[in-house]
Amino acid sequence: MLSEAEIMMALRDCFDPEVKLNLVDLGLIYAVETGPDPDSTPAWPRQWVKVTMTLTTPQCPASGLIFEQVHNRLAGIQQIGKVKVDLVWEPKWTPHRISEAGRRQLGI
C-alpha cells in the first residue's frame, strides 16, 4: 500500500498554472487518506485515495485544471483504484501555508 508520503510526492507533479509552484509546496493539499479498495481483487490489490484540498481563491480560474491534474496523476498510479478529491474552504488558504522550499522557489 502506498504511504501518505508517497502520494504527496506524486502530487508534487501537479502545479498551479498561475503561480508555477507545485500544489504541495503551495500549501493547497490539506490531507491525504487511503484505504484498501474493496472492489479490487486479491490477485491485484489496490487502494482508494481521498485528497482534501483548497484553492488560493474561490474564484480561481484554473480550478478545473488543478482538480483534473490531481485526479489524473493519482489515477495513473497502478496501486490506486479510486480517487476522490474534496474541495474545502476552511481553513482558508493564506500565503503562510507555502512551504520553505516553495518560498525559496518564489523568491519570497
Order of alpha helices (4+ residues) and beta strands (2+ residues): alpha-beta-beta-alpha-beta-beta-alpha-beta-alpha
